[in-house]
Amino acid sequence: MQRKLRLRNRADFNRIYRWGKSFANGQFVVYWSKQPVAEPFRLGVSASKKIGNAVVRNRMRRVIKEIVRLNGDKIVPHIDFILIVRKPAVEMETKMLEKSILHVLKKAGLLRKEERLHRSRT
């Protein structure tokens, strides 16, 4: 994932947590807010010590960033969002993680309209 597409500073995280909206499923929580300068979007990943040691947390961050990178064309533009990893996600395979991430993004309304229509037909 490109560096410019990542949220890194604390002020951005705090802004999204405080004034953003949130949605969740069993594996992830997504907080998001509109941001006109985010082109096409910016992502932050949060993995607490509750889910495992540093190796586990960093692996989850890498896998999530890769899933979002591969599905970036499906995500609506001009948003900042944070994906928070929950404990059940650690034991899942990559394909199931992708399905779960797309589910929580769809629930939050962060997938493009044509993608949502296409998925509902199949």
C-alpha positions in Angstrom: 0.0 0.0 0.0 1.4 3.4 -0.9 2.6 5.6 1.8 0.3 8.5 0.9 -2.7 6.2 1.4 -1.9 5.5 5.1 -3.1 7.4 8.1 -0.1 7.8 10.4 -0.5 10.7 12.8 -2.4 10.8 16.1 -4.4 13.9 15.2 -6.0 12.1 12.2 -6.8 9.0 14.3 -8.4 11.2 17.1 -10.4 13.2 14.6 -11.9 10.0 13.1 -12.6 8.4 16.4 -14.2 11.5 17.8 -16.3 12.8 14.8 -16.5 9.8 12.5 -19.0 7.0 12.2 -18.5 3.4 13.1 -19.7 0.0 12.1 -18.6 -3.5 13.2 -18.9 -7.2 12.6 -17.3 -10.1 14.5 -13.8 -9.5 13.2 -13.4 -5.8 12.5 -14.6 -2.4 13.5 -14.4 0.4 11.0 -14.4 4.1 11.9 -14.7 6.5 9.0 -15.1 10.2 8.1 -15.2 12.2 4.9 -12.0 14.0 4.0 -11.8 16.0 0.8 -8.0 15.8 0.6 -7.9 12.0 0.9 -7.3 10.8 -2.7 -8.7 8.2 -3.2 -8.8 7.2 0.5 -6.6 6.8 3.5 -6.4 3.8 5.7 -5.3 3.3 9.3 -5.1 -0.1 11.0 -5.3 -0.6 14.7 -4.3 -3.9 16.3 -4.1 -3.9 20.1 -2.0 -6.1 22.3 -5.2 -8.1 23.1 -4.9 -9.9 19.8 -1.4 -11.2 20.3 2.3 -10.4 20.3 4.1 -8.0 18.0 4.5 -10.7 15.3 0.8 -11.4 15.2 -0.2 -7.7 15.2 2.2 -6.8 12.5 1.1 -9.7 10.3 -2.5 -8.7 10.7 -1.6 -5.1 9.7 0.3 -6.3 6.6 -2.5 -8.7 5.5 -5.2 -6.0 6.0 -3.3 -3.4 4.0 -2.8 -5.8 1.2 -6.5 -6.8 1.1 -7.4 -3.1 1.0 -4.8 -2.4 -1.7 -6.2 -5.1 -3.9 -9.8 -4.0 -3.4 -9.0 -0.2 -3.5 -11.0 0.3 -6.6 -14.2 -0.8 -4.8 -13.9 1.8 -2.0 -15.6 5.1 -2.3 -13.2 8.1 -2.7 -12.5 11.0 -0.3 -12.7 9.1 3.0 -10.4 8.3 5.9 -11.0 5.1 7.7 -9.6 3.0 10.5 -9.9 -0.8 10.6 -9.7 -2.1 14.2 -8.8 -5.8 14.4 -10.7 -8.0 16.8 -9.4 -11.3 18.3 -11.4 -13.7 16.1 -9.7 -12.3 13.0 -6.3 -13.6 14.0 -7.3 -17.2 13.4 -8.9 -16.6 9.9 -7.4 -17.3 6.5 -6.7 -14.4 4.1 -9.7 -15.2 1.9 -12.1 -15.1 4.9 -10.5 -11.9 6.2 -11.1 -10.3 2.8 -14.7 -11.3 2.9 -15.1 -10.0 6.4 -13.4 -6.6 5.5 -15.6 -6.2 2.5 -18.7 -7.0 4.6 -17.9 -4.4 7.2 -17.1 -1.8 4.5 -20.4 -2.6 2.8 -22.2 -2.3 6.1 -20.6 1.2 6.6 -21.6 2.2 3.0 -18.0 2.6 2.0 -18.2 0.4 -1.2 -18.9 2.0 -4.5 -22.6 1.7 -5.7 -21.8 -0.4 -8.8 -19.9 -2.9 -6.6 -22.8 -3.3 -4.2 -25.2 -3.9 -7.1 -22.9 -6.4 -8.7 -22.4 -8.4 -5.5 -26.1 -8.6 -4.8 -26.8 -10.2 -8.2 -24.2 -13.0 -7.7 
